Amino acid sequence: MNQEKVIVIDFGGQYNQLVARRVRECNVYCEIYSYRTEIEKIKAMNPKGIILTGGPNSCYEEGAPTYSRELFEIGVPVLGLCYGAELMMHVLGGEVARASVREYGKTEVLVDKPSSIFRNVSEKTICWMSHFDYISKVADGFEITAHTADCPVAAAENKEKNLYAIQFHPEVLHTPEGTKMLYNFVRGICDCAGTWKMDSFVENSIREIREKVGTGKVLCALSGGVDSSVAAVMLAKAIGNQLICVFVDHGLLRKNEGDEVEEVFGPNGPYELSFVCVNAQERFYNKLAGVTEPEKKRKIIGEEFIRVFEEEAQKIGKVDFLVQGTIYPDVVESGLGGESTVIKSHHNVGGLPDYVDFQEIIEPLRDLFKDEVRKAGVELGIPEKLVNRQPFPGPGLGIRIIGEVTAEKVKIVQDADAIYREEIEKAGLSQSIGQYFAALTNMRSVGVMGDERTYDYAVALRAVNTVDFMTAEAAEIPYQVLQKVMSRIINEVKGVNRVMYDLTSKPPGTIEFE
């Protein structure tokens, strides 16, 4: 990415991806790095600005994540958020202490004096607080620019050195004017021109792929989901008939999805791609037999994907490159970016085996968030119906089935999910919900059907609204729709006698069950 760049330094905060996402909304390219990244590497990237994330620690405790004073002296604007603000003060000679009153949730912040950060922001603005500690004394050269009823330093700045500290989280949607503040930092204080645009990304990516591949052959792992579909079309535009798309039906797809994928990307589809379909259902079921631990399931699915592709490559002849639809959240959640704990291994990142029989893996979407992938798809001319389809994880229904995966359980989930999606569409709700699906719990319960005792599975319905898939809230589906879905699933899906609706937000849950 030869763009002007803002760097996010991660101290283990849960919102690190959101910070980067908000910066990109300002048309400024942004990447996440761990606080362990050496200062020389930071300097070499020549960032236009640096943002320090929140984190769960107290900066004054021994062993807490920290950074050297030199970070604040390289002449680049620095913005500290929550823990990042406290760390800035601690390192530069201010004082941080345990607060007598913890602030958590929406809080009114009072802006005390004009500040570049608060340009066009209301004097009284609602912000999302989440902290036990507080800045009890600002470092020399700083002045306080905002406070709350319980927090004397909600924001402070050293204008001369372009150092800014904010105790709250401007990156979350719960801070309505937070995007303005981040815009003021990256476009105003950092003086970024805002050249990060999707049309130029697509154009540059196609050129770079063409140069990298040369005359080589490329195998694309096509799942039919949004990410791999966009990657496939991008590669097709770059190298034409040098690309072979391999679609692996691992038996963990949604109902009729294999046929739908072949209809779009197969020989009679609109893209004229070289397409190979591999039926590997039994192979995957055998590998997953008896496995219940979520991370182990993900890794088995990831490795088996690669092995199937390697075998197909040998049939085709010499294949130099493997293409995957990896996106930036996959990288960060798999623990390969930033400092956050591994949340879940994605089959195409943390789920890869140590050895792969390809010259190189090409991941053209690796630096994009989900909504950026959709924008790239539109730029590539992919119909919006395909670009905006419901997200589907690479491991498929394997992570929507709690416990062991079997062919019987897969059929239950497929049928229940198909009914759920059909009723959501009938009710006209499909465009207003970010993601919705049915999952199979590992719980069996007693029921009564036709005057007889049953002991069958419980299906859980999930529906969330989200802007960026980093955070999410449960969608409010009309009760009548849920009742209809429940009735149809229990009557039409063999092996189910109970249907539940999941109200959990992200965090603390994830959107997928495993």
N, C-alpha and C positions, 0 to 999 in steps of 0.2 A: 504494500500500500504506500505508494509514493505520494502521499497526501500530506498536507499540514495535519498535525496530529496532537491530540490531547491524551495524556496518559492518566489512567486511573490506577492508583496504588491501593491494593486490597489488603486490609487488616483483618479479614475474616468476617466482614459484615454480610448480612443476608441480602442486602440490596445492591451488591457490587455490579451485577449485570444491569440493573435499572439505571444506575448512574451513567454507565456507558451508553445505554439505549437513549436516555434523555439528551445526552450530548450529540448523538447522531441525528436526533430530531432537529437539531440546530444546524444540520448539514455540515457537521464537523466530524471527521473520522476520529475514532477513539478506540483504545485497546486497554485491557486489564492486565496488570502485572502484580506479582506478589511483593510484599514489603521486603522480602529477602533479595530482591533484584539489586545488583550492585549499582552504586551511584554512577560509575563510568558507563555502564550500559544505558542508564537513563539519559545521561548527557549525550551519548552517541546517537540516540534516537531523535535528538534535536526537537523536543516537544515544544509546542506553543504554550502549553499550560499543563499543570499537574493537579489532580484532584485526589485527596486522601479520603478513603471510605470510613464508614463506621466499623465497629467491631465489638465483641462481647467482653473485652478485658478492661482492666483499669490501668491506665498508662503509667502510673507511679509504682506499680507492683513489679517485683523482680521477675524477669523472664517474659514480661509483656511485650507484644509486638512493638517495634519502634523503628525509627530511621535516624540517620545522622543529621546533625545540624547543617551539614553541607547542602542537603536537599533544598533548604530554604535560602541558600546563598548563591545559587547558580544563575540568578537573574531572570528566572521564569516565574510567572504568576502561579501561586499555589492557593488552592481552596481546600480547607479541611472541613469535613462533615462529621458531626457528632464525635465519635472517638478520634477522628482525624483532626478535629478542632482542638480537642483536649490535648492530643499529642503535640500539636503545633505549639501550644502554650507551654507545655511541660518541657519540651526540648529547648525552647527559646528563653526560658527563665521565668515564666509565669507559674501559677500554682493551680493545681487541680485537686479537689477533695471529694469525699463522699457526701452527697446531698442529703439533707435532713428529710426532704420530700422528693420522692421519685416522680418524674414526669413521664407519663406514657399516654399516647393517644393525641387526639386533636387538641391543640392549645393555641390560645390567642397570643400572638407575638406583636409587641409594640415597637415600631421603628422609631428610634430616638433622634436620628439626625441623617441628613442626606448621605447616601452611599452609592457607589457605582453598582454594587450588588443589588440594591433595592430600587434601582431606577424603574419607574412606572409600576411599582408595587405599592399597595395600599399601606397607610400608616398603621392600621390594625389589620393583621392578616393571619389566617388560620394555618398552622403548620403542624407537622407530625413529629412529636417528641418521643424519644425512647432512650432514656438514660438514667443511671443511678448516680453517676458522678457529675460534677459541674465545675466550671472555671471560676475559682474563687478570687483569682487575681490575674489580670492580663499581663503579658510580657511587655517589657519596655518598648515604646514606639507604637503600641496598639491603643486604639480608643474604642470604647464600647459603642455599637451602633444600634443595638436592639436588646430588649429584655422581655421577660414574661413575669407574671405575678410571683412565681416561685424560682425563677432563674435570672439572676442579675446580668448574666452575659449570654444572651441568646445569639448574639453576633458581635464580632469585633474585627478590626482591620488595621493593618499597617499600610497605609496608602502609598507611602514612599517606596516600600519594598514589594508592593503588590502581593501582600499576604492577607488572606481572608479566612476567618474562622466562623462557622455556623454550627450551633449546637443541635439544630433540628435536621430533618431529612427533606430536602427540597425535591428529591428524585421521585418520591412516591405520589400517587394520585391524591392521597389524603392532604397534601399540601397544594391547594389549588393554584397558587401563584409560583410554585416551585420551578416550573419550566422557565418562567420569566427570569428568575434569579440565575439559573444555569446558563440561559441565553446571554444574560448580562455579563457573566463571567467569560464564557468562551468566545463570544462575538465582540463584546465590548472591551473587557479588560485584557483578554489574550489577543485581541485583534485578529481573530480568525476570519478569513474571507467567506467561509461556507461553501467550499467547492466539492464537498462530498455529495455527489448526485448519482442516482441509480443508472441513468442513461450512460454516463461516462464509465461507471463501474462495469456494466455489461460489455461495452465496447472494448475497454482495456482487458477484461478477462478473456474475451474471445481471442484477442490478439496474442496475449500471453500464452494461452493454451496452444494455439497454433504453433508458436515458436518452441514451446517445450516439447510437444509431441513429435514435431517434424514429420517423418514418414512412418512413425511407429503405429502399432495397432493398440486400440484402447477398448477395454471391457468396462461397461457401465453397470453397476449394481442397481437395477431398476426395481423399486418396490411398488411404484404406482402412486406413492404419496406425493405431496406437494414438493418436498425438497429434492427427492431423486428425479422427479419429472422435470423440474426446472434445470437441474444439473445435466440431464440427458439432452434436453433441447439446446442448451448452451453449447455442449460438446458437439452436437450434430451440426450446429451453425459454424463451429470452428473447424472441424476436420471431416465432415461429411461421412463418406463410406468407410473411413478408417475406424469408425465407432461401431461396436457391437453391443447391443443392450441385452442383458441376461436378466430375465425375470424369474425369481425363485419362488415358487408356490410352496411355502413351508407349512401349509395347513393351518396357519394361524391368522388368516386374513378374514375380513368381514364377509358376510354372506354375498356370494356371487361376485366378489371383488376381482378374482382372477380373470373371469370373463370380461369384466369392465376394463381392466388394464390392457388386456390383449386387444380389445376393440379400439382403444385409443392409440396404443403404441405398436400394435402388431402390423402385419403386412398390408392390411386394408385400412390402416389408420391414416391420419392427415400428415404425419411427419416423415414418412418414408425412411424409417429407421430399420437397421438390421436387427431383428428381434428373435431371441431364443427363449422359450419357456421351459423351465425345468420343474417337473413334479417331484418334490422331495418331502412330501407330507409324512410318509412312514419313517423316513430317515430321521426327521426332527422329533417325531413322537417317541421313537426308540431312544434317542439321546436324552430326552427330557423325562423319561420314565423314572418315577420315584424321587425326582428333584422337587423340593419345595421352597428352598431359599431363593429370594428374588434376585440377588446379585449373581448367584450361580446360574440361574436360568438365563439371565441376560448374557453372561459370558459364553454359555454353551451355544446360544442362538448366534452370537457374534462370530464365534470361531467356526461354526458349521456353515454359516454364510460364506466365509472366506474359502473354506475347503471346497464347497460346491463351485464357486467361481474359478478356483484354481483348476479343478477338473474340467470345467467347460472351456477354459483357456487352452488346456492341453489338446482338447478335441479340435478346437478351431485352428490351432497352430501357435506360433510364437506370438504372445501378447505381452506388450511392454508395460502398459499402465492399467491400473484399476481406478475407476471413478466412483466416488461416493457422495451422497448428498448431505454430508456433515454440515451442521450449522453452528454458530458461535455458542448458543446455550448448551449444546451437546458437549462442547469442549470444556466449558467452565464447570458444568455439573459433574463431568467425569473427573474433575480434579486436575485438569491439564492447563488451566489458566487461573491466574489469581491465587488466592490463599484459602478459599473456602473449603470446607470438608467435602469429600466426595459424597454427593447426594445419591447418584445412581450412575452406573456405567452404561453408556449408550453403546449399542451393539457395534456401531461404526467408529467408536473412539476408544473408550475404556474397555470395550468388549473384544477388541482385536487381539488375536494371538501374537506372541512375540515374533514369529517368523511368517512372512507372507512371500509367496513366490511370484512377485511382480517387481519390476525395476523401480517403480514409484507409485504411490497412491496420490491421485489428484482429487482435491476437494475444493472446487471453485467457489463454494458458498460458505466455506469455513469461517469467514469473518462477518457473516450476516446474521441478524436476528430474523425471526420468523416473518414479521411483516415486511422486512426488507427483501426477503426471498420472494414473497408475493409480488412486490413491486418489480423485482428483476424479471419474474415470469411475465408480467404484463409488457415490460419492455421487449421481451423476446417474442411477443405476439401470441403467447399461449392464451386460449380462451379463458375469460374470467371464471367460468363455471369450474374449470379444472384448477385454476390458481387458488380459488377461494374455497375449495372443498374442505371437508372436515379433516383436521389433522389426524394422522394415524401413526403410532410409534413403530419404529423398525422391528422390534421384537413382537409386534402385533398382539394378538390376543393372549400370548404367553404371559404378558404382564397385566392382563385384565382378568386372569384366572388366578385366584389366590390358592396357593398349594400346588399339588401335582397337576400337570397338564396331560389330559387324555383326549382322545378323539370324541368321546361322549360329551365331555365338558365343553370342548370347542363348539360342538353343534348347539349346545344350550345357549352359549353366549352369542353365537352368530344369529340364532333365531330371535332371541330376546332383543338384541341390539337392532336388528332389522325392524322389528315392530316399533321400538322406541323412536328410531329415526323417522320412520314412516308417519307416526302420529305427530311428531314435532313439526314435520313439513306440512301435514294436513292442517295443523292449527296455525300455520303462518308464522311460526316462531324461529325457523331455521336461520334467518338472516340476523336475528337479534340476540342469538346466543353464540358465545365464542366457541365452545366445544361441548359436545354432549355424546354420551355413550353408555352402554350397559356393561357391567362387570359381574363376574360370578364369585361370590364369597365362598369361603371354605366351610360355611356354617350350614348345617342341616337342622331342620326343626320339624316338630310335629304339626300336622295340619289335618283338616277334614275336607274331603272332596267326594261327592256322591255318597254321603253317609259312611264313607270308609276312612280309616286312619291312613295318613300319608306321612312319610319321613323323607322330605326332599330338600333341595337346595334353596338358598335365598339369593335373589338377584339384587344388585345395588345399581340404581340409576344415578348417573353423574351429569351435571350440567353446570358450566361455569361461564362467567363473563370476564374477559380479560382483554387488555390492550396489547400486551407484549408477551404473555405467557410466563412472565417472571413472578407476577402476583395474580391472584384470581379470587373472585367472590362467587359463591353459589348463586345460580340464576333462579329467579322467582318464576317458576312455571305454574300456570293456573292449576288449581286443585282438580278441576274437571278433566284436564289433559292427563294428569298423573293417574287419576282413577281409571281412565280409559286404557292407558298403557298397562297398568297393573292387571286389569281384568283380562286383556288380550294375552299377556304373557302367561298368566296362570292357566288360562284355558287352552292356549295354543302350543305352549312349550312344555314338552314332556320332561319331568324331573324337577319342576319348580313349583313351590307352593307358597312362596313369600316374596314380596317385592318391597324394597326400601329405597328412600331418596337420601343421598349424601349431601349434607349441608356444610361440609368442611371447606374453609377457605384455604388459599395457599399464600403464605404459610398459615398454620403449621403443617397442613397436609401438602401433598403434591397433587397435580391435576390427575395424573395416572395413579392407579392403586399401588403398583409396585415399580 
